[in-house]
Amino acid sequence: MMGISATALAPKGPVGSTVGTRMVTISGTSVAAAMVPWTKSAVEVALHLRAYDPWPGAWSGGPAGEVKLFTPRIAEGRGQPGEVLDATGALVIACGDGAVQVAEVKASGGRRMAAVEWLRGRPIAVGDRLA
């Protein structure tokens, strides 16, 4: 299990000093576990997206970079796992069995927004693959 140790974040000061610390724990395993398993069924993927909302956020990589996905629902459609099936009026992505429609996304460094808004300014098209 990888992560940031408490000693890496502790400020250096004389022994017994009253320097305040704020410990941050980031578990590399937890963040890696939040990667969307597109090969699973649409129900399992939807549950995965819900499980990691709001933190750390279920994420996937693609042509527009890393993106976190929120507010899923089961959709109709079939394709290769991670394949974008609709990128016009909604963001629909194929799973191992079925598909999910994602209502909200958060791009790296951006704010959480409606998927429709995000799609207006992103180079994602039907047939692209999310990993």
N, C-alpha and C positions, 0 to 999 in steps of 0.2 A: 504494500500500500504506500503510495507516494503522497507527499503533502509538504506543507511548510511546518517546520518544527517551531516550538515555542521559543527555543533558544535563538533561532534565526531572527525572531522579531523582538527579542528582549533588548531594551536599550542598554548600552554599556555605561556603567557608572560604578562608583565605589561600592564595595560590599556594604550592605545595610542602608544604602541611600533610599530616599523616598521617591525616586523617579517613578511616575505612573506608567503603567503599561496597559495596552489593550491587546489582548490575544485574539488573533484571527486564525481560525482553523479552516484550511481549504484541503479537502480530500480529493486528490487526483482521481481516485477510484469512483467517488460519487459523481464527479463532473463527467468522467468518461462513461459512466453507467447511464447518464442522461442522453447519450447519443441515440437517435431514433432507430429502432430495429425494423427497418422497412420490410424485411423478409417474413415477419410475423403477420398474423391476420389483422384485418382492419380493426377488429374489436380490441385486440391486444395493443396495437399501435395507439388507438384512441385512449385506452386506459393508461398507457405509458406517458402520453402527452399530458394527461390530467394529473398523473402522479408527480410530475416534476414542475407543476405550476404552483406557485410563482418561482420557487428557487430549486435548483439552479437553472431551470428552464430546459426542456427537451430541445436538443439542437440537432442540426444536420448541415452538412456542407453542400455547396452546389455552385452553379455558374456565377451567382451573385455573392459568393462568399458564405461564411457561417451565418446561420439564421436560427433563431429560437422560434418554436411553433407552439401556439396556444389555441384553446377553445376548439377542439376537434369535434367532428360528428361523422358518423358513417355515411359514405356516399356510394353511388353506383359507379361502376367502372372497373376495368381490368387492364393490367399492363405489367411491365417488369417492375419489381420492387424499387420504389424511389422515383419512378417515372412520373413526370408532371402530365396529368391527363387534361387539366383545364387551367388556364392562366389568364382568362379574360374577365369573367364576372365573378370568379371564385378561384381559390387555390385548391385543386383536387390532386391528390398524390396517390399512386398505386401502392398497394402493400402486397405481401405474399399471397393473400387471399382477400380480394375486395379493394376498397379505396377509402381514404379519409379526406374530408374537406376541412381545411384549417381556416378559422375566421380571423385570427390575430397572429401577427409575427413581430419579431424584434430583431432587426439586423444588428450586427456587431457595431457597438458605439452609438446606436440609434435608440429611439424610444419605441415602446410597444404601440402598435397601430393596427388598424384594420388591414387584413390581407389585400383587399381590393385597392386601398391607397398605396400600399407598398408595391404592388404589381405595376402600378402606373409608371414608376420610375426605375424598374429593375429589368435587366435583360434575361428574363426567364420566359421560356416558350414551351408549348406543348411538345413533349418528347424529351426535354431536358431531364437529367437524372440528379436526384439528391442522394448523397452518400451518407 
